[in-house]
Amino acid sequence: MKVKIKNKKAIIGIEIFVAIILIVLVFNYKTILAFATHKDNQTNKLTTGSISAIVEEPSYTNNQIVLPNQEIAKDPTFTNNGTVKSYIRAQVYVPISDQVKYVDSNENLITPNEEIELLTYQVNSGWEEVTGETFSGIYEDANGNRYKVHTYKYAPGGTEKIINPNETIEKTLFDKVKTINYADLDEGKNLKLQVSVLTIQSDGGTADNLWTAFANQNGTGIIGVE
């Protein structure tokens, strides 16, 4: 049976959060700086370098009104704006709900029996999802909004790339975001797909070992969006 659906508008607000990983965090507006101490093997002097990364979306327009099953431009790019070589990972927070009915490809009205992601995207080549419980899972913010968390590393050729100071990763994470073909959506329903950036200094071990040490230190690899 086909069901006619009256389109309802929803405002999708995408918020960009930047988070930098290390023990000492110094907050500066939208950028969080961390300072690492390095030892010079020749002089035994201590020097300080800043670890920082930013995420930008050149094609995105904030507070757009979108209809069900509509695509909008959204192209997260990541830059090492610190002074030391670093690894950079992207963390995407996709809103989820089991209270939103939607229309499938056969025009059937579906009532979900579990939480589903309300927005979709296609990851570009060079990016790989980091699997495992440490860097993926469910996150709930202070307002009770729930998200499915996906973490991605930039690994062209299969090896996670070291990003030099002032270098921007050449590949966007994705280029568009699409709403599901929702049938009913409360005005207060969360439709904020949020992107955070994680960065760690690349010295001191392999990428996997460094990220594992970070997750062990913090109890999780999920940094949140607040």
C-alpha positions as CSV (number, residue, x, y, z in Angstrom):
1,M,0.0,0.0,0.0
2,K,1.3,3.4,-0.9
3,V,1.1,6.1,1.6
4,K,1.2,9.8,0.7
5,I,3.5,11.7,2.8
6,K,3.2,15.4,3.4
7,N,6.7,16.9,3.5
8,K,7.7,18.6,6.6
9,K,10.5,21.0,6.8
10,A,13.4,20.6,9.2
11,I,16.3,22.7,9.9
12,I,19.5,20.9,10.0
13,G,22.2,22.7,11.9
14,I,25.7,21.4,11.5
15,E,28.1,22.3,14.3
16,I,31.8,21.9,14.0
17,F,33.7,21.0,17.0
18,V,37.4,20.9,17.3
19,A,39.1,18.7,20.0
20,I,42.8,18.2,20.5
21,I,44.3,15.3,22.3
22,L,47.0,15.5,25.0
23,I,47.2,15.8,28.7
24,V,47.3,19.6,28.9
25,L,44.5,21.4,27.1
26,V,44.4,25.1,26.6
27,F,41.1,26.4,25.2
28,N,41.0,29.2,22.6
29,Y,37.6,29.8,21.1
30,K,36.8,27.1,18.5
31,T,40.3,25.7,18.5
32,I,41.7,23.7,21.4
33,L,45.5,23.8,21.7
34,A,47.7,21.2,23.4
35,F,51.4,21.7,24.2
36,A,53.9,18.9,23.9
37,T,57.4,18.8,25.3
38,H,60.1,17.4,23.1
39,K,63.7,16.4,24.0
40,D,66.5,17.5,21.8
41,N,68.9,14.5,21.9
42,Q,71.9,16.6,21.1
43,T,71.6,19.4,23.6
44,N,69.2,17.9,26.1
45,K,67.1,21.1,26.0
46,L,63.4,21.1,26.3
47,T,61.3,22.8,23.6
48,T,57.6,23.3,23.2
49,G,55.5,22.8,20.1
50,S,51.8,23.3,19.6
51,I,49.5,20.5,18.5
52,S,46.4,21.9,16.8
53,A,44.0,21.0,14.0
54,I,40.9,22.6,12.5
55,V,37.9,21.4,10.5
56,E,36.3,23.6,7.9
57,E,33.4,23.2,5.5
58,P,33.8,25.6,2.5
59,S,30.6,24.7,0.7
60,Y,28.3,24.4,3.7
61,T,25.6,27.1,4.4
62,N,24.5,27.0,8.0
63,N,20.8,26.6,9.1
64,Q,19.5,25.4,5.8
65,I,15.9,24.2,5.4
66,V,15.9,20.7,4.0
67,L,13.1,18.4,2.9
68,P,12.9,14.6,3.3
69,N,15.4,12.7,1.1
70,Q,17.2,15.9,0.2
71,E,21.0,16.3,-0.2
72,I,22.9,19.4,0.9
73,A,26.6,20.3,0.3
74,K,28.8,19.6,3.3
75,D,32.5,19.0,2.8
76,P,34.6,18.6,5.9
77,T,38.3,19.4,5.4
78,F,41.0,19.0,8.0
79,T,44.2,21.1,8.5
80,N,47.2,20.7,10.9
81,N,47.5,24.3,12.1
82,G,50.0,23.4,14.8
83,T,53.8,23.4,14.6
84,V,54.5,19.6,14.9
85,K,53.8,16.6,12.6
86,S,50.6,14.9,13.7
87,Y,48.0,12.2,12.9
88,I,44.5,13.6,12.3
89,R,41.3,11.6,12.6
90,A,37.7,12.7,11.9
91,Q,34.8,11.8,14.2
92,V,31.3,12.1,12.9
93,Y,28.2,12.2,15.1
94,V,25.1,11.1,13.3
95,P,21.7,11.7,15.1
96,I,19.7,8.6,15.7
97,S,16.1,7.9,16.8
98,D,13.6,5.1,16.9
99,Q,10.7,7.6,16.9
100,V,10.9,8.8,13.3
101,K,8.8,7.1,10.6
102,Y,10.2,7.1,7.1
103,V,9.3,5.9,3.6
104,D,11.5,3.2,2.0
105,S,12.4,2.8,-1.7
106,N,9.2,0.9,-2.3
107,E,7.1,3.8,-0.8
108,N,6.2,1.8,2.2
109,L,5.8,3.7,5.5
110,I,8.2,2.2,8.0
111,T,8.0,2.4,11.8
112,P,11.5,1.6,13.0
113,N,11.9,-1.0,15.8
114,E,15.4,0.2,16.7
115,E,17.4,3.5,16.5
116,I,18.3,4.5,12.9
117,E,20.6,7.2,11.6
118,L,18.6,10.2,10.3
119,L,21.3,11.4,7.9
120,T,23.6,9.6,5.5
121,Y,26.8,10.4,3.6
122,Q,29.3,8.7,1.3
123,V,32.9,8.6,2.6
124,N,35.6,9.6,0.0
125,S,38.5,7.4,-1.0
126,G,41.5,7.6,1.2
127,W,39.5,7.6,4.4
128,E,38.9,4.4,6.4
129,E,36.5,3.9,9.2
130,V,38.2,2.9,12.5
131,T,36.3,-0.1,13.8
132,G,36.1,-1.4,17.4
133,E,34.4,-0.2,20.5
134,T,37.1,2.3,21.4
135,F,36.4,4.8,18.6
136,S,32.8,3.9,17.7
137,G,29.5,3.5,19.5
138,I,26.6,5.6,20.9
139,Y,27.0,9.0,22.4
140,E,24.4,11.0,24.3
141,D,24.8,14.7,24.9
142,A,23.6,16.8,27.8
143,N,20.3,17.4,26.2
144,G,19.5,13.8,25.7
145,N,20.2,13.7,22.0
146,R,21.7,10.4,20.8
147,Y,24.3,9.9,18.1
148,K,25.9,7.0,16.3
149,V,29.7,7.8,16.4
150,H,31.9,7.0,13.4
151,T,35.7,7.7,13.4
152,Y,37.8,7.8,10.3
153,K,41.5,7.9,9.6
154,Y,43.2,9.3,6.5
155,A,45.1,6.3,5.1
156,P,45.7,6.5,1.4
157,G,47.5,3.3,0.4
158,G,46.5,1.6,3.7
159,T,48.9,3.5,6.0
160,E,47.7,6.3,8.2
161,K,49.3,9.5,6.9
162,I,51.4,11.9,9.0
163,I,50.1,15.5,8.4
164,N,52.8,18.2,8.4
165,P,52.3,21.6,10.0
166,N,50.1,23.9,7.8
167,E,49.1,20.9,5.6
168,T,45.5,20.3,4.7
169,I,44.4,16.8,3.9
170,E,43.8,16.8,0.2
171,K,40.6,14.7,0.4
172,T,37.4,15.9,2.0
173,L,35.8,13.3,4.3
174,F,32.6,13.5,2.3
175,D,30.9,16.1,0.0
176,K,27.2,15.8,0.8
177,V,24.8,14.9,3.5
178,K,21.3,13.5,2.9
179,T,18.3,13.3,5.1
180,I,16.3,10.1,5.2
181,N,12.9,10.2,3.6
182,Y,11.2,10.9,6.9
183,A,7.4,11.0,7.2
184,D,7.0,12.7,10.5
185,L,9.5,14.8,12.3
186,D,8.8,16.8,15.5
187,E,10.1,20.3,15.3
188,G,12.3,19.6,18.3
189,K,13.9,16.5,16.8
190,N,17.7,16.7,16.5
191,L,19.0,16.8,13.0
192,K,22.5,18.0,13.7
193,L,25.2,16.0,12.1
194,Q,28.4,17.1,13.9
195,V,32.0,16.7,13.0
196,S,34.9,16.7,15.5
197,V,38.6,16.5,14.7
198,L,41.2,14.5,16.8
199,T,44.9,15.0,16.5
200,I,47.9,13.6,18.2
201,Q,51.7,14.2,17.8
202,S,53.1,11.5,15.4
203,D,56.4,11.1,17.3
204,G,56.8,8.3,19.8
205,G,55.4,5.2,18.2
206,T,53.1,3.9,15.5
207,A,49.8,5.5,14.7
208,D,47.8,2.6,16.2
209,N,49.9,2.5,19.4
210,L,49.6,6.2,19.9
211,W,45.8,6.2,19.4
212,T,45.5,3.2,21.7
213,A,47.4,5.0,24.4
214,F,45.1,8.0,24.0
215,A,42.0,5.8,24.3
216,N,43.4,3.9,27.3
217,Q,44.3,7.2,29.0
218,N,40.9,8.7,28.6
219,G,38.9,5.5,28.9
220,T,37.4,6.0,25.4
221,G,38.3,7.3,22.0
222,I,35.0,9.2,21.7
223,I,35.6,12.8,22.6
224,G,32.0,14.1,22.4
225,V,30.6,17.3,20.9
226,E,30.1,19.5,24.0
